[in-house]
Amino acid sequence: MTIELEHLSVCASDDQHHELLKDINLKLHNGTVTLLIGHTGSGKSTLLQVLAGILQPSSGKIMLDEQPLWLKGKVDRAHLLRLGLTFQFPEQQLFAGSIRREFAYSLRPYGLGAQERERRIQAAREDFDPHGVFAMDRSPFALSGGEQRRLALATTFAAAPDWLLMDEPTAGLEAAAVRELLRLIRGRERGGFVIATHDLDTFFPLADRVIVMDHGAIVADGAPADLCREPELLARAGVGLPSCAEVAQSLAGRGIAIAPDRLTPQLAAEAIEEALLVRAASAGRGLERSAPPLAGAGSHVGGRAAEPAPAPAAVEASAQQAQRKQAAWLRLDPRAKWLLYLLLVIGTMLQQQWVGLAAAAVPVALGFIGIPRSVLRGGVKIVWPFLIFMAMSVFLAGIQYTATSAHLPIGFSVERAWSTMLNVTRLFVVVIAGYWLAATTPYGQLVQGLNWALQYFKKAKLPVDSFALAVSLIFRFIPLILSEWQRFSTIVRARGKAALRPGTVRARDIPALVVPLLLSMFYKAEEMTVAMEMKKVDGKLLSLKSNLLRWQRADTVLVIGGVVCFVLLVVIRK
Ligand SMILES: Nc1ncnc2c1ncn2[C@@H]1O[C@H](COP(=O)(O)OP(=O)(O)OP(=O)(O)O)[C@@H](O)[C@H]1O
């Protein structure tokens, strides 16, 4: 199967002007191993996710055997089954209760017969489990980090997709596992590999082709040996050289010339030995030999000509411009935002009538003006479950049991349902106000603003440390839940081969997702609590840094606005 990308671009979800991938043109042929290399943040993982059908291009096309991968905003499922993705931290893509279920989840979309399924599982276990730790009923979470990585690779290989798209597959793997992986890649007879990696030593000797990325664009595309002869190009793209090519460079400085494309230690050693023999022979003849020209020196990298990377200053300027555009709320002092938040929350909680509640919702809604779209999308993800919770609460509250009724003993009280609706709507406005505060205030500022308020209580000898820790954790958790949900839903979609619009999850995948999501949250909560406890010095709260707390005129205006809203809400509360 051939994969072809034509003028493909991907924009950031929160800023359509920020291109993560720029005008990518690429044809990947069956039977090839292609490396994606580039500095961190150059777009390798993004490109892999596009190739895997996880991320939809903003413009341009991705074709598989000349058929489009995306049709009407949905990815074609038949194609999806032919693509397999392993994530940058493959152990994090595990979520089932047992190793058996991990394999079952990966193989289910392929609808295999029991015998074939068993055969593939056994083959993958033989390849990836040399120490026999993959007992089928064992929990994947009882494996070590390296073993979990092996298991994640085993489940992906067992599905046997045509194309394996691997993000940093050797990171965290022991040498024996890396050797095994290389053997499997070499031994594969069909399909192809695209491997995003910083591990040039391992993969350069194996690759047919190397694509160099820089700031979302392809800046070079050629055979590994050719690229080794262009060290300046790799240096410009922020990529080092494989060790063997570095050795060749270093030897050249000492007058020993070997070609820089001897990419395995064995080939390099042979070349060095040969060069030393030549030198010894020359010295013996009393001849002053000049260093021979390096093999292939001055050749150009095959395929595309290298394009200059965007000037760092220009990139910096556009990043600053984007930040300025988004940061109106972020620039405000966290103390002002805390005060506004408290005023609006108290004002909201006072409301007993729908009119007052609607009036309280107006300033909260206004707070979302100018906020990046990705943040709004995060808010929508909170809104949906909350609306379901509201509907259920209202329904249950309205149900009435009337023992005296002659016919049906169950009735529905609209009055009670209505009053519950008022209560949960009030809660809803408070939750949304909390989301606004968390989303518009960097975490450090949030904590410092809170500490500023609490120091007055502390002076009054009130025990506020634990309270500060708890509140800080809660506010840290709201965005964390959303980002973890996003991460897990991507993994579930990649492994479950669901032909869905990006950002959505099948109902049947939710049970599989919930447990690992909760486990991951608990783990993160523990990490965060320890980190925050450690930040306390001698039992004191995190010290205030004046540079994070800068009160400006806009903050005064904001607080005055908050006080006015609060007074109005107090007046209309009944
Ligand atoms: N959803 C997103 N919204 C905004 N920017 C994003 C998003 N996803 C990735 N980016 C940005 O896109 C750029 C490319 O990220 P990507 O993960 O593809 O880089 P990478 O080359 O794989 O890096 P690494 O080698 O560190 O894994 C980064 O600058 C990253 O911050």
The ligand as a Tripos MOL2 file, in Angstrom:
@<TRIPOS>MOLECULE
LIG
   31    33     1     0     0
SMALL
NO_CHARGES

@<TRIPOS>ATOM
      1 N1         -2.8180   20.3120   19.8310 N.pl3     1 LIG1
      2 C1         -1.8280   21.1750   19.6760 C.ar      1 LIG1
      3 N2         -2.0530   22.4960   19.7310 N.ar      1 LIG1
      4 C2         -1.0600   23.3750   19.5910 C.ar      1 LIG1
      5 N3          0.2220   23.0250   19.3450 N.ar      1 LIG1
      6 C3          0.4960   21.7260   19.2740 C.ar      1 LIG1
      7 C4         -0.5010   20.7270   19.4330 C.ar      1 LIG1
      8 N4          0.1030   19.5190   19.3000 N.ar      1 LIG1
      9 C5          1.4030   19.7550   19.0860 C.ar      1 LIG1
     10 N5          1.6460   21.0700   19.0660 N.ar      1 LIG1
     11 C6          2.9180   21.7370   18.7930 C.3       1 LIG1
     12 O1          3.3180   21.2710   17.5210 O.3       1 LIG1
     13 C7          4.7080   21.1650   17.4640 C.3       1 LIG1
     14 C8          5.0800   19.7870   16.9620 C.3       1 LIG1
     15 O2          4.8170   18.8380   17.9780 O.3       1 LIG1
     16 P1          5.2160   17.3070   17.7950 P.3       1 LIG1
     17 O3          4.7640   16.5710   18.9920 O.co2     1 LIG1
     18 O4          4.7280   16.8380   16.4780 O.co2     1 LIG1
     19 O5          6.8080   17.4190   17.7740 O.3       1 LIG1
     20 P2          7.9080   16.2590   17.6980 P.3       1 LIG1
     21 O6          8.7910   16.5820   16.5510 O.co2     1 LIG1
     22 O7          7.2670   14.9240   17.7140 O.co2     1 LIG1
     23 O8          8.6890   16.5140   19.0570 O.3       1 LIG1
     24 P3          9.4370   15.4580   20.0320 P.3       1 LIG1
     25 O9         10.6750   15.0360   19.3450 O.co2     1 LIG1
     26 O10         9.6970   16.2910   21.2430 O.co2     1 LIG1
     27 O11         8.4740   14.3480   20.3010 O.co2     1 LIG1
     28 C9          5.2170   21.4820   18.8630 C.3       1 LIG1
     29 O12         5.6980   22.7960   18.8610 O.3       1 LIG1
     30 C10         4.0220   21.3420   19.7400 C.3       1 LIG1
     31 O13         4.0840   22.2330   20.8310 O.3       1 LIG1
@<TRIPOS>BOND
     1     1     2 1
     2     2     3 ar
     3     2     7 ar
     4     3     4 ar
     5     4     5 ar
     6     5     6 ar
     7     6     7 ar
     8     6    10 ar
     9     7     8 ar
    10     8     9 ar
    11     9    10 ar
    12    10    11 1
    13    11    12 1
    14    11    30 1
    15    12    13 1
    16    13    14 1
    17    13    28 1
    18    14    15 1
    19    15    16 1
    20    16    17 2
    21    16    18 1
    22    16    19 1
    23    19    20 1
    24    20    21 2
    25    20    22 1
    26    20    23 1
    27    23    24 1
    28    24    25 2
    29    24    26 1
    30    24    27 1
    31    28    29 1
    32    28    30 1
    33    30    31 1
@<TRIPOS>SUBSTRUCTURE
     1 LIG1         1 GROUP 0 **** ****
